[in-house]
Amino acid sequence: MKNIAYAVVLIFLLAGCDNKIVESQIDHAKDSAQIIESIDAWDKAWESKDLQLAIKYYADEIDWTNAFGDRARSKEDLQKLLESIFGLNFVMSGENNYGANDIRFPNDSIATVRTQNIRTNQKWPDGTPMDDRIINHLRVYQNMQGKWLITDHMISQAWPKNKPVDSLTIKK
């Protein structure tokens, strides 16, 4: 009799359980808009060499690395590094052609963004033209008190795979 009672209770418990997982759908439209605003500001900062605008959307503690291995671990260090980079005319020449931003939200307080830029019409320090370059950005944002700030930013460059290595060396 006890076994029958346990079986009945078990059946009711199982019948009462809904095995469908309900995921809450969070609208990240406002979050995405704030993130895109920061990426647009980065591009404008590079065009105008505006250091304050370039670092505006970074957290105080960051991990920023560019395609040449330059690394900054704080907003202050990034400002100093960008001041140096903005002073290199050959780096600042050319045009940016950004693709769409691929924004993902692993959770409510973190976002990752991948962006690709095709850099055209850039010249080497000696004035000779560079091939167009494919530059990738991977940014990690954290929502800090309602503001999406960049905590990690990795910039990489995809070199053409069909060219000999010696043609890809940086000219001095």
Salt bridges, closest charged atoms under 4 A:
ASP31 OD2 - HIS28 ND1 2.87
ASP63 OD2 - ARG71 NH2 2.76
GLU76 OE2 - LYS80 NZ 3.42
ASP102 OD1 - ARG104 NE 3.20
ASP131 OD2 - LYS163 NZ 2.17
